[in-house]
Amino acid sequence: MLPGAVIGWDMGAALSMAQALGVPAIAAAELLPVLEAVMVAKINEQMETSGTGSFSS
């Protein structure tokens, strides 16, 4: 864990949510890492830009 930074998703939870939504497991396994990388980069960028070290709207 890094204070004030997002480092990733709980992939087990993400895969379970995908399954609950009817997303094929192979599609989720292929797409979730790519989506995670973009999400982490954007959230950390937003936190850095805001200077708060936390989520902002």
KEKE-3310 file (N, C-alpha, C; in steps of 0.2 Angstrom, whole numbers, plus 5000, padded with zeros to 4 digits):
npx = (5004:5003:5004:4991:4990:4984:4986:4980:4967:4956:4957:4951:4938:4934:4933:4923:4913:4911:4907:4895:4888:4887:4897:4908:4920:4933:4933:4933:4945:4954:4952:4951:4964:4969:4960:4961:4974:4973:4963:4970:4981:4974:4967:4977:4984:4974:4973:4986:4986:4976:4982:4978:4980:4969:4953:4944:4931)
npy = (4994:5011:5027:5039:5035:5025:5008:4997:4986:4974:4960:4948:4951:4960:4951:4943:4952:4954:4941:4940:4950:4944:4944:4935:4925:4924:4935:4945:4942:4946:4959:4966:4969:4979:4989:4992:4997:5009:5015:5016:5024:5036:5040:5042:5052:5062:5064:5069:5080:5088:5089:5085:5072:5063:5057:5068:5078)
npz = (5000:4996:5003:4999:4986:4972:4968:4962:4957:4966:4959:4961:4966:4955:4945:4950:4950:4936:4932:4939:4932:4920:4911:4900:4906:4900:4893:4903:4909:4900:4897:4910:4916:4907:4908:4922:4922:4915:4923:4936:4933:4929:4940:4950:4943:4944:4957:4960:4953:4959:4971:4984:4988:4989:4983:4972:4966)
capx = (5000:5006:4999:4989:4991:4980:4990:4977:4961:4956:4955:4946:4932:4932:4931:4917:4908:4910:4903:4888:4885:4886:4903:4912:4927:4939:4933:4935:4952:4958:4950:4951:4970:4970:4955:4964:4980:4971:4960:4975:4985:4970:4965:4983:4985:4969:4975:4992:4984:4972:4986:4975:4981:4963:4949:4941:4926)
capy = (5000:5017:5032:5044:5032:5019:5004:4992:4983:4968:4956:4943:4955:4962:4945:4941:4957:4953:4935:4942:4954:4940:4945:4929:4925:4925:4942:4949:4941:4949:4966:4970:4972:4985:4994:4993:5001:5016:5018:5018:5030:5042:5042:5045:5059:5067:5065:5073:5087:5091:5091:5083:5065:5060:5058:5074:5077)
capz = (5000:4996:5006:4994:4979:4970:4965:4958:4959:4969:4953:4962:4966:4949:4941:4953:4948:4929:4932:4941:4926:4914:4906:4899:4910:4896:4891:4909:4910:4894:4897:4916:4917:4903:4911:4928:4921:4914:4929:4941:4930:4929:4947:4953:4940:4946:4964:4960:4950:4964:4977:4990:4989:4990:4978:4971:4960)
cpx = (5004:5001:4998:4990:4986:4985:4987:4970:4962:4953:4950:4939:4930:4930:4924:4911:4906:4906:4896:4884:4884:4892:4907:4919:4933:4939:4936:4942:4957:4957:4952:4958:4972:4966:4958:4970:4978:4968:4965:4979:4981:4968:4971:4985:4980:4971:4981:4991:4981:4977:4984:4977:4975:4959:4945:4936:4927)
cpy = (5006:5023:5037:5041:5026:5015:4998:4990:4976:4964:4951:4946:4957:4956:4942:4945:4955:4946:4937:4946:4950:4940:4938:4930:4926:4932:4947:4948:4945:4957:4970:4972:4978:4990:4996:4998:5008:5019:5020:5024:5037:5045:5045:5051:5064:5069:5070:5080:5091:5093:5089:5076:5061:5061:5065:5074:5083)
cpz = (5000:4998:5000:4987:4978:4966:4961:4961:4963:4963:4955:4963:4959:4944:4943:4950:4940:4928:4934:4936:4920:4909:4906:4903:4906:4894:4897:4910:4906:4895:4904:4917:4913:4906:4918:4927:4920:4920:4934:4939:4931:4936:4950:4950:4943:4954:4965:4958:4956:4970:4984:4992:4991:4984:4978:4965:4956)
residu = (MET:LEU:PRO:GLY:ALA:VAL:ILE:GLY:TRP:ASP:MET:GLY:ALA:ALA:LEU:SER:MET:ALA:GLN:ALA:LEU:GLY:VAL:PRO:ALA:ILE:ALA:ALA:ALA:GLU:LEU:LEU:PRO:VAL:LEU:GLU:ALA:VAL:MET:VAL:ALA:LYS:ILE:ASN:GLU:GLN:MET:GLU:THR:SER:GLY:THR:GLY:SER:PHE:SER:SER)
# end
